[in-house]
């Protein structure tokens, strides 16, 4: 007989929780019984409405604003979540920036913005998280499938996510046995400003499984890691097998 899923202890902090994939992961954690710290940067109204909906349903939630490009704000977010909800046992690093540049067009400003938001902020959050994390806690990072089928498009973004991938494995060793660290590397999951709805539908199914990932797939991945305490330092591609596709010499957006 399978062991029962342990009732959650502590709170969960999800960065970028007001919208898109972060929202789906945050909703799942609230459904699973976690007190939820709903981080936002500019989406204050959505975050506060989301937190209120959780409270109206009988849960505990607090919307917390922070600009993660500011190291002090990133480092203080865990303290704010702990003060509002108690010890934080799950950290989901979902927030990121995704701007188009290439090796020939890279600027120092673009490079720093990506590294600050996508690499430094998760590092500072993870450090503050680990300092207060109860036994059995976990960090879950959002990466990108293209790290396993590399190309030079979205240069600064890709480098920032590559650093976060390495950090995932470094911290899995450094924080064991008290804290586990895992990650998902999703493929194209939701529409973005870089393509039309028609282009998204085509690209979303243009992979070996002819089925692109959904936010629910990433929710299931997060729940797998949370409910499997012997797993740490693992990265799962959730991409319909797109990381195997030899045709992708360009990013799916750059190839349009």
Secondary structure as GFF3:
##gff-version 3
##sequence-region A 1 256
A	DSSP	beta_strand	11	14	.	.	.	ID=ss1
A	DSSP	alpha_helix	20	31	.	.	.	ID=ss2
A	DSSP	beta_strand	35	40	.	.	.	ID=ss3
A	DSSP	alpha_helix	44	56	.	.	.	ID=ss4
A	DSSP	beta_strand	61	65	.	.	.	ID=ss5
A	DSSP	alpha_helix	71	85	.	.	.	ID=ss6
A	DSSP	beta_strand	88	93	.	.	.	ID=ss7
A	DSSP	alpha_helix	108	115	.	.	.	ID=ss8
A	DSSP	pi_helix	116	120	.	.	.	ID=ss9
A	DSSP	alpha_helix	121	132	.	.	.	ID=ss10
A	DSSP	beta_strand	137	142	.	.	.	ID=ss11
A	DSSP	three_ten_helix	145	148	.	.	.	ID=ss12
A	DSSP	alpha_helix	155	174	.	.	.	ID=ss13
A	DSSP	beta_strand	179	186	.	.	.	ID=ss14
A	DSSP	alpha_helix	197	204	.	.	.	ID=ss15
A	DSSP	alpha_helix	215	226	.	.	.	ID=ss16
A	DSSP	beta_strand	235	238	.	.	.	ID=ss17
A	DSSP	three_ten_helix	242	244	.	.	.	ID=ss18
###
